[in-house]
Amino acid sequence: MTQPPEMPGDPLPPEVPGTPEPAAPAAPQAPARGHSPSSISRLIRRARTARSRAIGGGVAAVAVLLTATSLGFGPLASKDYRGPSGAQVTVRVERGDSLSAIGRSLHKADVVKDVSLFVRTASADPRATRIQPGYYAMYAHMRSRDAFARFFDPAARVRTKVLVPAGARVSRILERLSDRTGIPVIDFEAAIARAKASLPGYAAGDIEGMLWPATYQFDPDATAQGIIEELVTSAQRQHRALGLRKGGPQGLTPREVLTLASIVQAEAYQRDFAKVSRVIYNRLARGQRLQMDSTLNYVLGSSKLVFTNAERRNPSAYNTYAVRGLPPGPIGAPDAAAIAAALKPAEGPWLFFVTTDPDTGLTEFAATETEFASLRRKFQQWLARQ
């Protein structure tokens, strides 16, 4: 029984925003174009004339001064840079940072010229409460409003994206994490050794199947321990939501359900998960050996479609060609769809399945030895064409 390529897991939940400080007075609006210093002088003279003729002249004068400021000629304009003129820099926002703390970080990195102007600009925008903690790519000498806008540009986030594929073994997951983050595999192995003490009882101290498959985003200062803890926590949260802890049909324990799901994940495409799950349950009920290629591949550390007789006789407890029942534990990281199929298999009499065309993933099911022999011939015909 052959298995298709691995498939990605579920997305992560959204992040929790930081905490801005209370709003300060609103900043002036962005400058309009086409006004010169001389035109501003004329506006001021008109305001003075209006002030001598009517009540409210003071309001007119203030309005003109505000206009002058917004056009880039007032006192606040001197506190702002005109635009990016330097190299890219990375600025960190800590969880719970106020707008003043963020402004100071920007000022220290020479991104903004004045902290108070940044705070006023940010406070006038309702998005200020949604600044996320993390690392951001900024540029030296930015205008305050442009620096603020960068906090809401996904392209500005400095993070490392890592896909943990569904069905992947721990060894492969650690290699991928190391490759993407630059953290040595040995550090992840040490982190796993420490994490085993906090695993739930149904894991039986085994990390296999407990690293949740999904796409993750890690900050530049992420550690091996923090990454492993995030994957394990995600797995436990998903297992709880799926009802894994209650066990499965035919009296299977949570660990046995997780093990069965990992085989389903390795053996089939998602469209066939529930039917493959039923085949496994039916064979368990009859006391038949499961004879799953995926379990022998796990023993051999391979991804083969065809095995020798000697390989099939491998005495490992994970080799379901040689032993009856489920393996001692998972053979990979099953996703939500595979676990759901293990908890609720399709109804049917099938005892066999064969991926008769690995190119398309076509998988066919059989209830008798005769039907199974016919499906095997189809698979052998496919092999002959390769």
C-alpha atoms as one frame of an Amber mdcrd trajectory, in Angstrom:
protein
   0.000   0.000   0.000   1.664   3.189  -1.183   1.481   6.661   0.175   1.271
  10.121  -1.481   3.324  13.251  -0.693   2.760  15.028   2.592   0.249  17.860
   2.842   0.418  21.088   4.922  -1.360  21.612   8.258  -3.707  24.245   9.702
  -3.023  27.988  10.112  -2.198  29.584  13.369  -4.457  31.895  15.390  -3.858
  35.707  15.179  -1.381  37.418  17.434  -2.282  39.481  20.512  -1.654  43.231
  20.022   0.538  45.386  22.217  -0.814  48.076  24.557  -0.553  51.729  23.422
  -0.570  54.606  25.859  -3.564  56.987  26.149  -4.236  59.159  23.103  -2.437
  62.513  22.874  -3.733  65.585  20.927  -4.246  64.862  17.215  -1.423  65.651
  14.822  -1.879  68.122  11.908  -2.980  66.675   8.565  -0.577  65.886   5.727
   0.637  68.911   3.709  -1.055  69.922   0.479   0.966  70.776  -2.591   1.279
  74.055  -4.501   1.728  76.602  -1.612   4.848  78.709  -1.165   6.147  80.666
   1.862   5.005  83.910   0.199   1.435  82.640  -0.168   1.448  81.721   3.533
   2.531  85.273   4.382  -0.415  86.640   2.421  -2.775  84.308   4.337  -1.386
  85.538   7.653  -1.790  89.202   6.651  -5.428  88.552   5.684  -6.048  86.885
   9.019  -4.656  89.883  10.877  -6.965  92.184   8.901  -9.935  89.943   9.631
  -9.053  89.959  13.328  -9.283  93.773  13.434 -12.705  93.736  11.742 -14.649
  91.030  13.520 -14.929  88.834  16.600 -13.287  85.496  15.951 -10.237  86.995
  14.291  -8.152  85.003  16.754  -9.675  81.785  15.397  -8.770  82.812  11.868
  -5.190  83.465  12.883  -4.924  80.077  14.614  -6.376  78.378  11.542  -3.763
  80.005   9.338  -0.956  78.958  11.669  -2.226  75.398  11.678  -2.396  75.474
   7.883   1.150  76.737   7.740   2.280  73.915   9.995   0.477  71.301   7.951
   2.072  72.632   4.777   5.521  72.058   6.188   6.450  75.573   7.306   5.283
  75.535  10.942   7.134  74.580  14.144   6.150  70.874  14.033   7.589  70.465
  10.540  11.100  70.986  11.878  10.589  67.977  14.165  10.004  65.562  11.300
  12.269  64.100   8.660  11.258  64.665   5.041  11.496  61.011   4.065  13.712
  57.931   4.088  17.311  58.789   3.362  19.213  56.028   5.068  19.766  52.299
   5.330  17.187  49.769   6.489  17.142  49.122  10.215  15.222  46.671  12.411
  13.100  47.955  15.292  11.569  45.749  17.963   8.203  46.324  19.625   7.945
  44.553  22.977   4.636  43.165  24.216   2.960  45.911  26.271   5.037  48.772
  24.794   3.333  52.187  24.966   3.405  54.568  22.006   6.104  56.540  23.806
   8.226  53.396  24.203   7.776  52.588  20.517   8.643  56.178  19.629  11.817
  56.005  21.704  12.854  52.791  19.945  12.288  54.470  16.579  14.207  57.569
  17.666  17.119  55.511  19.007  17.385  53.800  15.619  17.233  57.257  13.938
  14.003  56.310  12.167  12.016  59.312  13.451  13.341  62.698  14.442  11.051
  63.460  17.387   9.361  61.057  19.818   6.527  63.416  20.773   5.582  64.021
  17.131   5.428  60.270  16.502   3.217  59.813  19.570   0.852  62.598  18.430
   0.694  61.132  14.927   0.020  57.611  16.175  -2.522  58.708  18.800  -4.643
  60.366  16.113  -4.999  57.053  14.268  -7.444  54.383  15.588  -5.053  51.665
  14.432  -2.643  52.594  17.222  -4.252  50.001  19.496  -3.454  47.249  16.980
   0.335  47.502  16.779   1.652  43.950  17.177   4.747  43.038  19.187   7.621
  41.854  17.041  10.379  43.042  14.719   9.865  45.548  11.891  12.014  46.659
   8.985  12.233  50.478   8.974  14.421  53.056   7.244  16.506  55.846   8.695
  15.018  59.364   8.536  11.365  58.480   7.933   8.436  60.837   8.387   6.515
  59.969  11.555   3.331  59.055   9.717   5.273  56.796   7.323   7.026  55.030
  10.190   3.657  54.485  11.893   2.178  53.037   8.692   4.989  50.471   8.503
   3.589  48.715  11.572   0.592  47.652   9.469   2.474  46.601   6.344   2.873
  42.774   6.359   5.999  43.141   4.239   7.645  45.105   7.050   7.465  42.253
   9.580  10.840  40.615  10.083   9.960  36.961  10.634  11.044  33.519   9.487
   8.282  31.423   7.926   8.532  27.652   8.431   6.142  25.032   7.093   5.935
  21.887   9.209   4.398  19.384   6.758   1.594  17.069   7.791   2.879  13.526
   8.204   6.493  14.583   8.706   8.634  12.594  11.132  10.364  14.356  14.000
  13.777  13.977  12.353  12.584  15.726   9.215  10.803  18.463  11.174  13.987
  19.270  13.106  16.012  19.415   9.903  13.526  21.841   8.374  13.406  24.033
  11.475  17.192  24.162  11.557  17.456  24.945   7.854  14.993  27.854   8.064
  16.070  29.378  11.387  19.791  28.653  11.384  19.516  27.032  14.827  21.536
  23.760  14.996  19.598  20.491  15.032  21.370  19.523  18.255  19.729  22.504
  19.985  16.289  21.310  18.891  17.096  17.792  20.097  18.050  19.193  23.502
  14.820  21.217  23.565  12.797  18.066  22.836  14.516  16.226  25.686  13.414
  19.006  28.051   9.898  19.220  26.569   9.140  15.528  27.108   8.498  16.123
  30.803   5.553  18.413  29.976   3.884  16.155  27.390   0.351  14.900  28.134
  -0.035  11.346  29.439  -1.298   9.952  26.140   2.010  10.881  24.484   3.789
   8.351  26.727   6.925  10.510  26.688   7.167  10.271  22.887   7.460  13.505
  20.893   6.500  11.804  17.600   3.056  13.013  16.588   3.194  15.869  19.112
   4.713  18.559  16.835   1.706  20.121  15.154   1.933  20.483  11.338   1.254
  24.074  10.272   2.911  27.197   8.887   4.681  29.119  11.638   6.207  32.608
  11.836   9.198  33.012  14.158  10.889  36.224  15.314  14.661  36.626  14.759
  15.393  35.982  18.441  13.349  32.758  18.612  15.055  29.917  20.496  14.947
  26.170  19.899  13.146  25.708  23.207  10.541  28.336  22.420   9.898  26.905
  18.950   9.455  23.332  20.193   7.157  24.511  22.965   5.020  26.374  20.420
   4.656  23.277  18.222   3.815  21.048  21.197   1.328  23.550  22.620  -0.358
  23.838  19.218  -0.661  20.043  19.021  -2.256  19.759  22.449  -4.688  22.577
  21.686  -5.741  20.945  18.406  -6.022  17.475  19.959  -8.289  18.868  22.645
 -10.483  20.678  20.102 -10.811  17.529  17.969 -11.800  15.344  20.909  -8.756
  13.102  20.651  -8.419  12.810  24.425 -11.698  10.877  24.584 -10.317   7.986
  22.536 -11.820   6.431  19.429 -13.985   3.609  18.035 -13.434   0.009  19.122
 -12.058   1.193  22.461  -8.901   2.784  21.027  -6.981   4.973  23.478  -6.008
   8.546  22.571  -2.464   7.386  21.753  -3.793   4.600  19.531  -6.054   7.062
  17.710  -3.063   9.358  17.171  -1.039   6.404  15.875  -3.816   5.301  13.518
  -4.187   8.899  12.267  -0.464   9.090  11.502  -0.767   5.970   9.322  -3.813
   7.390   7.535  -1.860  10.607   6.909   1.060   8.719   5.378  -0.991   6.279
   3.304  -3.600   8.433   1.579  -4.677  11.708   0.087  -7.159  13.634   2.208
 -10.098  12.619   0.006  -9.500   8.983   1.014  -8.641   9.468   4.698 -11.952
   8.194   6.085 -11.961   5.068   3.874  -8.348   4.167   4.718  -9.236   4.657
   8.381 -12.069   2.156   7.936  -9.701  -0.396   6.354  -7.443  -0.169   9.415
 -10.341  -0.560  11.851 -11.717  -3.520   9.896  -8.356  -5.292   9.881  -7.861
  -4.615  13.597 -11.287  -6.088  14.311 -10.368  -9.256  12.413  -6.947  -9.557
  14.014  -5.238  -9.227  10.632  -1.815  -7.664  10.202  -2.197  -4.117   8.903
   0.606  -4.551   6.333   1.036  -0.811   5.800   3.985   0.343   3.689   4.194
   3.574   5.689   5.077   1.740   8.908   7.878  -0.208   7.246   9.170   2.975
   5.639   9.253   4.488   9.118  11.406   1.595  10.330  13.743   1.818   7.337
  13.847   5.622   7.239  12.793   5.475   3.598   9.920   6.387   1.260   9.801
   3.290  -0.930   6.942   1.782  -2.930   8.412  -1.727  -3.191  10.168  -3.810
  -0.513  12.235  -6.981  -0.483  11.082 -10.039   1.451  13.927  -9.490   3.914
  12.740  -5.939   4.574   9.188  -7.147   5.163  10.514  -9.553   7.810  12.134
  -6.733   9.817  11.341  -7.538  13.477  10.674  -3.938  14.526   7.470  -3.418
  16.514   6.639  -0.652  14.016   6.672  -3.071  11.065   3.011  -3.970  10.559
   3.983  -6.626   8.000   5.615  -8.599  10.798   3.490  -7.795  13.866  -0.238
  -7.622  14.508  -2.061  -4.545  15.688  -1.028  -0.921  15.655   2.605   0.189
  16.075   3.651   1.338  19.573   3.236   4.985  18.599   2.755   7.523  15.790
   4.956   7.422  12.691   4.584  11.125  11.913   2.606  14.283  12.646  -1.055
  13.834  11.642  -3.111  16.924  10.893  -6.708  17.714  11.855  -8.228  15.938
   8.824  -6.350  12.698   9.522  -7.261  12.746  13.224 -10.904  13.434  12.361
 -10.886  10.429  10.019  -9.344   8.250  12.729 -12.092   9.298  15.121 -14.876
   8.831  12.578 -14.005   6.344   9.793 -16.247   5.882   6.771 -18.709   3.011
   6.733 -17.701   0.119   4.465 -16.524  -3.510   4.232 -13.056  -2.784   2.819
 -10.019  -4.706   3.991  -7.552  -3.571   1.333  -6.582  -0.499  -0.651  -3.979
   0.149  -3.330  -2.842   3.406  -4.869  -3.087   2.017  -8.388  -1.785   5.196
 -10.033   0.707   7.091  -7.853   0.960   9.808 -10.525  -2.627  10.887  -9.919
  -3.037   9.483  -6.428  -5.873   7.224  -7.546  -6.572   4.858  -4.653  -8.982
   1.928  -4.975 -10.528  -0.206  -2.249 -11.366  -3.909  -2.019 -13.233  -6.197
   0.367 -11.878  -9.555  -0.868  -8.520 -11.118  -1.688  -9.594 -11.505  -5.327
 -10.421  -7.807  -5.654  -7.163  -6.948  -3.939  -5.167  -9.104  -6.381  -6.781
  -7.214  -9.265  -5.775  -3.865  -7.766  -2.219  -5.072  -7.257  -2.008  -5.978
 -10.948  -3.050  -2.426 -11.825  -0.270  -1.086  -9.631   2.282  -3.444 -11.205
   1.193  -2.244 -14.652   1.865   1.300 -13.516   5.334   0.251 -12.304   6.068
  -1.387 -15.663   5.407   1.935 -17.434   7.941   3.803 -15.347
